[in-house]
């Protein structure tokens, strides 16, 4: 299959509008894990996504404390070079090997960035990372300019192709941009978490930076079969158990918004999941969406979002549902009021 693709800012990378998110395949046993996950299932799921046309995988060193990168590396090594996806990963979250359940520290010291990059290259089994990203802002007092200069050196040395950030606000984006162009921003963006649409997404569009939205299905909430009973059945080490979005009073509002997507999905002959993802792709400035899956069937549930174009009436109906349910925060519809393709 051939999926629609967009330019990731001015980076030179052309990415499909949906990419495979490898957070959950890191498995359980760490502070933000999704519970147990079989590696064979993970490999089969990624292969299926690639067969359906997805051309990029997004992972991070911290997912499974190195395990997700290792599984992605296994996939990459088994594929002929012409069939290999673009590989994106992240640095800046340092874990404690003695306490895997401790929350990782946010560290963007230059020497740590380089050390992490070398470790990711080894785990992924690649000579160059296609997009390397700061996962979260630093909490050690390191100036972001020093951190971004370290990233720039990695680009100059050919260890990474493009440089991006995740979870950065405009103030940090502008400080980075003054040192070297920011190729991309990876923010949380969904029908429930909409705040970045007000400032960060327009900033990126104005400055030629790509935007790849993470958690467009709000970690499973905006999928066809999710229920309150499903929350109760989550694995003990599934991080979602401790998320406010998965507890009342937010849970009921979120599921009511999800239910409001069902008539739209029926009209388009698709799934609620695809509608939720397509809504994020309708915003001017958004390049692509990172969508996770743990089984091939889950990929089938959202792959239709890549080519789904929501009609103006759909966008208006969703905005009305947001207001009615009171779910989430942030702007309720694209600036133009119409779903558009860049």
C-alpha positions in Angstrom: 0.0 0.0 0.0 1.0 3.6 -0.5 -0.1 6.0 2.2 -0.2 9.8 2.0 3.1 11.5 3.0 4.1 15.0 4.1 7.4 16.8 4.4 8.7 16.9 8.0 9.3 20.6 8.1 12.5 21.5 6.1 14.4 18.3 7.3 14.2 16.6 3.9 12.3 13.7 5.5 9.1 12.6 3.8 6.9 10.7 6.3 3.6 8.9 6.0 0.8 10.7 7.9 0.7 7.9 10.4 3.8 6.3 12.0 4.2 3.4 14.3 4.7 4.3 18.0 6.9 1.8 19.9 6.2 2.9 23.5 4.0 -0.1 24.4 6.4 -2.7 22.9 8.9 -1.8 25.6 6.8 -4.0 27.8 6.2 -3.8 31.5 8.4 -3.6 34.6 9.2 0.1 34.5 7.5 3.3 35.7 5.7 4.1 32.5 5.2 0.6 31.0 2.0 -0.8 29.5 2.2 -4.2 31.1 3.6 -7.4 29.7 4.2 -7.6 25.9 5.5 -10.5 23.8 8.4 -9.6 21.5 7.1 -11.9 18.8 3.8 -10.0 18.8 5.6 -6.7 18.7 7.7 -7.8 15.6 4.6 -9.1 13.8 2.7 -5.9 14.6 5.5 -3.7 13.2 5.9 -5.8 10.1 2.2 -5.5 9.5 2.3 -1.7 9.8 5.1 -1.5 7.3 3.3 -3.9 4.9 0.3 -1.4 5.0 2.6 1.4 4.0 3.8 3.0 7.2 7.4 4.3 6.6 8.6 5.4 10.1 8.8 4.0 13.6 9.1 6.3 16.7 10.7 4.9 19.8 12.8 6.1 22.8 15.7 4.9 24.8 13.5 4.9 28.0 10.7 2.7 26.6 11.2 -0.5 28.4 14.6 0.9 29.6 16.2 0.1 26.3 14.0 -2.8 25.3 11.9 -1.1 22.8 14.9 0.1 20.8 16.3 -3.4 21.0 13.1 -4.9 19.4 13.0 -2.2 16.8 16.6 -3.0 16.0 15.8 -6.6 15.5 13.1 -5.6 13.0 15.5 -3.3 11.1 18.3 -5.8 10.9 16.0 -8.5 9.4 14.8 -6.3 6.6 16.5 -5.6 3.3 17.9 -2.0 3.3 15.3 -0.9 0.7 12.4 -2.0 3.0 13.7 -0.4 6.2 11.6 2.3 7.8 12.9 5.6 9.0 13.7 5.3 12.7 13.1 8.1 15.2 14.2 7.9 18.8 14.7 10.1 21.9 17.1 10.9 24.7 17.1 12.8 27.9 15.3 10.4 30.4 17.9 8.6 32.6 16.8 5.6 34.5 18.1 3.8 37.6 19.1 0.2 36.8 18.8 -0.6 40.5 15.2 0.6 40.7 13.4 0.0 37.4 10.1 1.4 38.7 11.7 4.7 39.8 10.6 7.6 37.6 13.5 8.5 35.1 15.3 11.8 35.6 15.2 14.5 32.9 18.8 15.1 31.9 20.0 17.0 28.9 23.7 17.5 29.8 25.8 17.4 26.6 27.9 14.5 27.7 24.8 12.5 28.6 23.2 13.3 25.2 26.2 11.9 23.4 26.4 8.8 25.6 22.7 8.1 25.0 23.1 8.6 21.3 25.9 6.0 21.1 23.8 3.5 23.1 20.8 4.0 20.9 22.8 3.5 17.8 24.1 0.2 19.2 20.6 -1.0 20.3 19.0 0.0 17.0 21.9 -1.4 14.9 22.0 1.6 12.6 24.8 3.9 11.6 22.6 7.0 11.7 19.4 7.9 13.5 16.9 9.5 11.1 15.4 11.8 13.8 16.8 12.3 17.3 14.7 14.1 19.8 15.0 15.5 23.3 12.2 13.7 25.2 11.5 16.3 27.9 13.0 19.6 29.0 16.0 19.3 31.3 15.6 19.4 35.1 19.3 19.6 36.0 19.9 23.3 35.3 21.6 22.7 32.0 21.0 25.6 29.6 19.0 24.4 26.6 21.5 26.2 24.3 24.3 23.9 25.5 22.0 20.8 25.0 21.0 21.9 21.5 24.7 22.6 20.6 25.4 19.0 21.5 22.6 17.8 19.2 24.0 20.0 16.4 27.4 18.3 16.8 25.7 14.9 16.4 24.2 16.1 13.1 27.5 17.5 11.9 29.2 14.2 12.7 26.6 12.2 10.7 25.3 10.3 13.7 21.8 11.8 13.3 20.1 13.1 10.2 17.5 15.5 11.8 17.1 17.0 15.2 13.9 17.6 17.1 12.4 18.1 20.5 9.4 16.7 22.4 7.2 18.4 25.0 8.9 21.8 24.6 7.0 25.1 24.9 7.5 28.1 22.6 10.1 29.7 24.9 12.4 26.6 24.7 11.7 26.2 20.9 12.8 29.8 20.3 16.0 29.3 22.3 16.9 26.2 20.3 16.0 27.9 17.0 18.5 30.6 17.8 21.3 28.0 17.9 20.1 25.7 15.1 16.9 25.1 13.3 14.5 22.8 15.1 13.5 20.1 12.6 10.4 18.9 14.5 8.3 19.1 17.6 6.6 16.0 19.1 3.8 17.2 21.4 0.9 15.4 23.0 -2.1 16.1 20.8 -5.5 14.5 20.7 -9.2 15.4 21.0 -8.7 15.4 24.7 -5.3 17.1 25.0 -5.7 20.0 22.5 -3.7 22.8 24.1 -0.7 22.8 21.7 -3.0 23.6 18.8 -3.2 27.2 20.2 0.5 28.2 20.2 3.1 25.5 19.6 1.6 24.0 16.4 1.2 27.5 14.7 4.8 28.4 15.8 6.1 25.3 14.1 4.1 26.0 10.9 5.5 29.6 10.9 9.1 28.4 11.4 9.2 25.4 9.1 9.3 22.8 11.8 7.4 19.6 11.4 4.9 18.4 14.0 4.4 14.7 14.9 1.6 14.3 17.4 1.9 11.7 20.0 -1.0 9.8 21.8 -3.6 10.9 19.2 -5.9 8.2 20.6 -5.2 9.3 24.1 -3.4 6.1 25.0 -6.4 4.0 24.0 -9.3 6.1 25.4 -10.4 7.2 21.9 -10.7 3.7 20.5 -13.8 1.7 19.6 -13.8 -0.8 22.4 -12.4 1.0 25.4 -14.6 0.9 28.6 -14.4 1.7 32.3 -14.2 -2.1 32.8 -11.1 -2.2 30.7 -9.5 0.3 33.0 -10.2 -1.9 35.9 -8.6 -4.8 34.1 -5.3 -3.0 33.2 -2.1 -4.8 34.3 -0.9 -3.7 37.7 2.2 -2.0 36.2 0.3 -0.3 33.4 1.0 3.5 33.9 -2.6 4.4 32.8 -3.9 3.2 36.2 -2.4 6.4 37.7 -3.5 8.8 34.9 -6.2 11.3 35.7 -7.7 10.8 32.2 -8.5 7.2 33.1 -10.2 8.1 36.4 -13.5 9.9 37.2 -14.6 12.5 36.6 -12.5 12.7 33.5 -13.0 9.2 32.3 -16.7 9.5 31.8 -16.4 12.7 29.9 -13.6 11.2 27.7 -15.7 8.1 26.9 -18.7 10.3 26.1 -16.6 12.2 23.6 -15.4 8.9 22.1 -19.0 7.8 21.7 -19.8 11.0 19.8 -17.3 9.9 17.2 -19.3 6.7 16.3 -21.8 8.3 13.9 -18.9 10.0 12.0 -17.1 6.7 11.8 -20.2 5.0 10.4 -20.7 7.6 7.8 -17.1 7.2 6.6 -17.1 3.4 6.9 -14.2 3.5 9.3 -13.4 3.2 13.0 -13.6 5.6 15.9 -9.8 5.3 16.2 -9.3 6.4 12.6 -11.6 9.4 13.1 -9.7 10.4 16.3 -6.3 10.3 14.6 -7.6 12.0 11.4 -8.8 14.9 13.5 -5.3 15.6 14.6 -4.0 15.4 11.0 -6.6 18.0 9.9 -4.8 20.8 11.8 -2.6 23.0 9.6 1.0 22.5 10.6 0.6 18.8 11.8 2.8 16.5 9.7 2.0 13.1 11.1 0.6 11.2 14.1 2.4 8.5 16.1 0.0 5.6 16.7 0.8 2.7 18.9 -0.3 -0.9 18.6 0.5 -4.2 20.3 -1.2 -6.5 17.8 -1.6 -6.4 14.0 -5.4 -6.1 14.5 -4.9 -2.9 16.4 -3.0 -1.5 13.4 -5.9 -2.4 11.2 -8.1 -0.3 13.5 -6.3 3.0 12.9 -4.5 2.7 9.5 -7.5 4.2 7.7 -6.7 7.6 9.4 -3.9 8.1 7.0 -6.1 8.9 4.1 -9.3 9.9 5.9 -10.4 13.4 5.1 -13.0 14.8 7.6 -15.7 17.0 6.1 -16.4 20.4 7.5 -19.7 19.0 8.9 -17.6 16.3 10.7 -15.3 18.9 12.2 -18.2 21.0 13.4 -20.0 17.9 14.9 -16.8 17.0 16.8 -16.5 20.6 18.1 -20.0 20.5 19.4 -19.4 17.2 21.1 -16.3 18.6 22.8 -18.4 21.5 24.2 -21.2 19.2 25.2 -19.1 16.6 27.0 -16.6 19.0 28.6 -13.8 16.6 27.8 -10.2 17.9 27.7 -8.9 21.4 27.1 -7.8 23.5 24.2 -9.2 24.7 20.9 -12.0 22.6 19.6 -11.5 22.8 15.8 -8.8 23.7 13.3 -8.4 27.4 12.7 -9.9 27.2 9.3 -12.8 25.1 10.6 -12.2 22.7 7.8 -10.1 19.6 7.7 -7.3 20.3 5.3 -4.3 18.5 3.8 -0.9 20.2 3.5 
